[in-house]
């Protein structure tokens, strides 16, 4: 994950103001807003998204690889998979790095950011006994899923409103 995010930091620093221009483009807001709304509708249960075969246990790919190469590939992939989940923070960081246009600063900032995200995964793996003691899924899980789906829907609408403001 750290290598993936370091690459993103280097790309932002080398591309300069490109991220700032993309961030202020109403089409970017429309695309992001619609993607968030799409996933929120799936979270609310309107339709089901199938799990890609390379992510399932029966599929091939990186899941079957063992050792350092498999761990390295899984880390690279999880850096890309978690990027949409942290797009708000990551977008701000990439824009900030782009305005500085300092390659070392961009790489080191996102490397540190990835280490922080990885630390959370290490904590979760270390305390698996605690995670096993958490309450089982049930009604509370459905309610939480509905709340987060509605929050995602509101966030998607926010992006669409921002796109409308930029066009006016």
N, C-alpha and C positions, 0 to 999 in steps of 0.2 A: 504494500500500500504506500509505503514511504517513497518508493521509486516512482510509482504512478503519479503521486501528488507532486513530487519534485520535478517531474517532467512537465506537469501542468504549470508549475511556477516558472520554470525556464521559458516555456512557450509564452506565458503572459508577459514576462519581462522583455523578451525579444520582439514580441508583436506590438509592444507599446500601447498606443491609444486605441487599438482595435477593439478591446473589450469594452472600453467606455462608449465607443460608437455603437456597438451591438447592444449594450445595456440601455441606451436611450432610443433605440429603434422600436416603434410601436409594433412592428411585425414580430419581433422577439417576444414582446409581452403577450401578443396573441397566441403565439406558439406555446409558450410556457403555461399560460393560463388554460389553454385547451388540454394540454397534457395533464395538468393537475386535476382538472375537472373529469377527464376520462378515468384517471385512477381513483378519484373519489367516488365515482359512480360504481366502479368495481368494488371498492371497499364497502359501499352501502348495500351491495348484494344485487344490483340490477343485472349484472352479467358476471361471468367467471372467466378469468384469464388463465389459460393453460400454462403450466410450468414448462419452460423449454427443456428439451431432452438432455442438453449438456449440463443442466443443473440438477437433474434427477439422478437418483442412485443407479437406476437401470441403464441410463445413458452412458456413453463413453466419455472421452475427454479427460479433463483434469481431475475428475472425481476419482478415477481409478489409479492415477499415478501416485506413487509413494516417494518418500524421501525429500531431499532438498529441492529437486526440480518441481515436484508436485506442489510443495509448500510455496515456492517462489511464484509459480503460475497462479496458484489460488490467491496469493497476496496481490498480484498484479490485477487479476480479474475482480477481486473484491474492492480494490480501489476504484475501479470503474463502476461497480455495482452500487457502492455507497455514495458516489458523487451526486446522483440525483436526490438522495435523501438529505444532503447537506447543501443543496444548491444555493440557499439564501446566504449562508456564511461563506461558502466557497466563491460565490459570485462577488461578494464584497472584497474578499481577499485577493482574488484575481484582478479586480479593477484597481485596487490599491497598489498591487505589484506592477500593473501596467503603467500607472502614473509615475512610479519611481523609476522604471526602466533599468533596474539594477539586477543583473543576472544572479549574483551570489545571494542577494537579499531575497529574491523570489524563490530560489531553490531552498534556502535554509528556512524561510517562513513556512512554506508548505510541507517541508520535511518534518518540521516540528509539529505542525498541525496533524500530520498523519501519525506521528508517534503518539500524540494525545488520543487519537481515535483508536489506535492499536492497543493502548493501555487499557481502554475500556473493555476490549475483547479479552485481554489477558486477565483482567479482574473477573469477567464472567466465566472464563475457563477455570480459574483458580477456585472460585467459590461455587462449583456446580452443585454441591450438597445444599447450599442455601437456595439455589435456583430450584432444586427439586422439591424444596419445602414450600414453595409458593403455592397459592391456591390453584386448584384445577380449573380448567375452562368451564364456563357455564353461562348463566344469564349475565353476570357482570362483564364477561368478555364480549358478549354481543352488544351490550350497552356501550362499552368502551370503543368498540369498533364503529358503532354508529356515531358517537361523539367525534371521533377522529375523522370519519368520513365527512361529517358536516363541516368540521374545521377545514379540511382540505377543499371542500366545495367553496367555502367562503374565501379561502386563499386564491383559488382559481378565479373567482369573480373579481377579487381585488386586482389581479393582473389584467383582467379584461377592462376594468374601469380605468386603470393606469394607461392602457393602450389607447382608450378613447380620449383621455386627457392629452396625450401626446399628439394625437391627430388634430385636436382642436386648436 
